[in-house]
Amino acid sequence: MSLEKRKRVGGFAYSLGCYPVQDFPQDEGYTVGAAPQEGEFGSRFEYEVLVSVDRLVDLIVRLTALLPDEVFFILESYPRRSETRRVYLTDSTYKRTEFARCMKRFERLWKDEGFVSFGAFSYDPAVEIFLNEHKSVMIYTPYAESTEEILSGFGLERFEVLEPYYMNVEHVHSSVADEDLDGETMLLREQVEAGLFAQYDFFDQTPVPGEDDIEPYDAEPVEEEYIDDDALPSWCCHVHGRLVVAPEGRHRDFHQIVCVAAPDEGLAAGWVREWLRETNARMVRIKELELVEASEVDPLVRPEGSYVQEGIWYESERVFLGDVS
């Protein structure tokens, strides 16, 4: 959980969820460089902006003027630890005014949760505004003049080199707590994310290392299916999925339990995503993914031994929910 007292050094206030251990005197301001060309995005400018956390949301709301009227949302979350980053994109576009409203509505989360990032982007024009987990604001845009007009109007100075605290001194990440309607303590992130997934049509787009090497789900099985000496770890995944095409009147969103053999957590998630694609669905998010022993699995679906071939070895029936999109 987070510290209750906000850290301030000079006039710079830090996030409760991400702050330096030492008293680092962070400057407010911004830097600009050339953004790398990736995928569908062409040449753009890349800005990094650092402001005191009490001015953070106001700045982002002003920066929405750089966005076109319709944008996609991007949410990054670290459900258990820093290396378990999950990346979610919306399937539909939303008004940029809705992005600003979402920033203001959940201001406490964006300012003080050390394991969440949030932003909005468009493909044409190629513009993105992104608040990362360190609470610096990244701007990718072809509109340098308009961007610097907004930043200078906010009282920010341009630096050739601006040293962010997270690159210079030891820093910590933590979560903020809140109380639910029953007075029980819970993570604010979990409470807000549940609302975000209910309101917007996010789906999981987490990059999987080596995903191109994953065999198709319908690949031919190996002849010798179980060899205990060479056993792969087994993972039990509780996934929230969404049908790509659904009959009229049929709910699209469902929960399902899937068991998969894979060397690590990232590849296990990749197998689940690929399997959903093969079954007319896409991954919205992984609600839980845990390492299990075969002996702990329900006897009705327990494997006869330990799997040596990567892939899905059990799938439950789908439990359909009301639409969330």
N, C-alpha and C positions, 0 to 999 in steps of 0.2 A: 504494500500500500504506500501511498505518497506521504511525504512530510506535510504537516499542516501549515507550517510557516513558510511563506514564499521567500525565496532567496532574491535579494537585491544587492547589486554592486553599483555604487554611484546612482545614476538615474535609470539603470537598466534592470527591469524585473524579469526573472526567469519563470519558466513554466514549473508547476509543481511536479510534473511528470518527467521532466528532462532538464537537468541543470548541472553546472560544473561543481566538482568537489571543492576546488580552490576558489578563492574570490577573484574570478577572472573579470576584468573590466571590459565587457563587450561594448564595442562601438555600434551605434545605429547607423545604417547606411546600406549601400548595395554595390555589387560589382556586375559587370556585363562581359560576356564573351560570345564566341560562336558556338551554337549548339550542334552536336553531331547529327548528321543526316541518318535517320533510321526509318526503315519501312516506307510508309506512305508520306512521311514528313520530309520536306525539302529544307532548304537553308533557312535558319531562324537564329534569333538572338537568344541567349540564355542569361537570365538574371537570377542572382541570389540576393534576397533581401532579409536583413536582420533588424527587428524592431523589438522594443520592450513589449512583453506579453500583454500588457494592458491596452496596447494600441493595435494588436495583431488582427483581430477580426475586423475592426474598422478599415484597416488598410486593404484587406482582401475584398471587402464589399466595394471599395472604390475601384479596385483593379478589375472587377467584373465588367466594367465599361469596355475593356479590351476584347471581351468575348463576343461572338455572334449571338444572335437571339436564342438559338437552339444548341445545346451542349450535352455531352455525355458526362456522367459522374464517374469518378474513380475513388475507390476506398481501399486502403491497405491496413491490415490488422495483424497483430502478432499474438495469437491466442494463448501461447504458452511460454515462449521465450523468443529472444531476438532473432534466432535463425529459422523460426517457423512462420515467416511472413506469408500472408495470403493476400492475393490481389483480386479485387472485384471490380467489374465494369458494369454499367447499366446497358441493357439491351436496347433501350429506347432513349431518345433525346428528351431533355427537359428545358424549360425556359431558364435563361441565365438569372432571372429574378428569383426563380425557385432555388437556385444554388445559393444566392445571397441570403434568402430566407432561411435555408438550412444551416448556413454558417452562423447566423444570429440566434436561431432557435436552440442549437446545441453548442453554444459558445463555450460553455465550461469544458465540454469534452475536447473540443479542438485545441483549446488553450492549455489544458492541464493533464491530458492523458498521454503518457510517454510511449504507448504502444499502438498508436493509430495515426494515419495520415489520410488526407482528404483533398480532392480537387475536382476541377472540371476542365474539359478539353473539347476541341472540335478538330475535324480533319481538314475542312476547307471553309475558312482559312485555318492553317495549322497553328492553333493557339492553345496553351495550357496554363492554368494557374493551379499550383499544387502546394499545399501546406504539409511539409514532411514531419516525421516524428521528432526531429530536433527543434521544431517550431521556427525554422527558417522558411521563407516563401520562395518557391521556384517559379519563374515565369519564362515560358518558351513562346516567342512571338516574332513575326516579321515586322511588327510595328514599333520600332525603337523610339521614334519621336514621341508618339502618344504615351508610351510606357514611361519614358523619363519625365514627361510633363506631369503625369500623375504622381510619380515618386518624389519629384522635387516639390510639387505642391503639397505633399504630405510632410515636407520638412526634412527629407532624407538626402544625404550627401553621397555622391558617387566616389568610390575608391578604386584605384587601380588594383590594390590588394586589400582585401578585408578578411582578417583572420577570424573565423568563427570559433567559438569556445570548444565545440565538439571535436575540432581538429587539433587543438593545442593543449588541452588539459584533460585530465580524467573526468568523466562525467557519468551520471547514473540515469537509468530509465526506471520509471515506476508507474503504477496505475492509481487512479483516484477511486475512492469508494463512495457509495451513496446508499440510501435506504429505499427499499421497495415499499409498496402500499401497506404491507404487513409489518413494517418497521424492521425488517431483516436487512443486514448489511450485505451489499453485493457490489460488484464492479460496475461503475457507471458505464464503462465501455460495453459490457454485455447487455445492459438495459437499453442503451441507445441503439446499438447495432440491431437488436431485435426489431425495433421500430423502423429502422432504415430498410431492413430487408422486407418488412411488411409493406412499406410505402413505395419503394422503388424496385425496379426489376433488375437488381444486381445478379450477376452470375460469376462464377469462379473462373479467373483467367490466370491463375498463378503459373508462372513459368516452371517447368519441371526439368532439372538438369538431365541431359541425355534423352529427352523425350522423343527425339527423332529415332532413337534406337529401340523404342518400345515396339514389340511385335504387335500386329493387329490382334484384336480380341478373338477372332475366329481362326487363329493360326492352328496348324495341326499339332496335337499334343505329342509329347515325346512318348516312346514306347514304354520305357521304364519310369512310371509316374512318381513313385515314392522311393527315396533312398535316404534313410535316417542320417547317415554320416554326412551327407551333403545338404542338409535341410536348410531351407530359407526361412527367415522370420515370417510369421503370419500376422496380419493386421486386420482389425475389425473397424470398419468405417461406417459411421452414421452420416448419411449424406442427404442433403436437401436438393432434389432435382426438379427439373421442369421439362415437360414434354415440348418438343419443337412443334409438332403438329398434333392437335387433339380433336376428336370428334366434337360436333356442336353440342354444347351443354355439358361437356366433360371438363372437370377441373384439370388444370395443367400441372400444378405443383404437388409434389409428393415427398415423403420421407421413405428411406429404405436402408436396410442394413446389408453391407457387402463385406465379405471376407476375401482377402487377397494375399498372395505370397509375393514378397518383394524384398530386396536387400535393405531398403531404407524407407523412411517415411515419405520422402519426396516422390520416389518411384511408385510407391503404393498409391499415392494420390493421383499420379499420372495414369496408372492402370484403371482406376475408378473413372476418371474423366473420359478415357478412351472407350471404356465399356459403355458408358452412358451415351456417347456419340453413336455407338453401334446399335443402340436400342431406342432411337428416336427421342433422345433427351440430352440435356446439357446440365452440367453441374452449376447449381446456384452457390452452394457453399458446403464445406465439410463441417458438420456440427461437432463431430468427435472422431478422432483417429487414434487408436491405441494398439500397442503391441500386445498380442495375446498368445498364450500357449494353447496348442490344439486341445489339450485335456480340459481347458476352461470353457470351450465352446459347447453349446447345447448338444447333447448326444445325438439328436436327430440330424444334425448337420456336421458333426465332427468328422474330420478326415480320418481315413484309415491309418495314416502314418504322417510323415512330414513331407511337405512338398519341396521338390527341387526345381520345378518349372514355374517361372514367374507367371502370374495372372490371377484372375478371379476364380475362386473355387466354391463360393457360396453367395447366393443372393436371396434376400427375403422377398416376400410380396410387397408391392408398393402400397403405401397408405396415403391416399390422396387427400389434399387439404383444399380449403377455399382458395381461390385465386389471390395472389398477392400483387399482380401487375394490373 
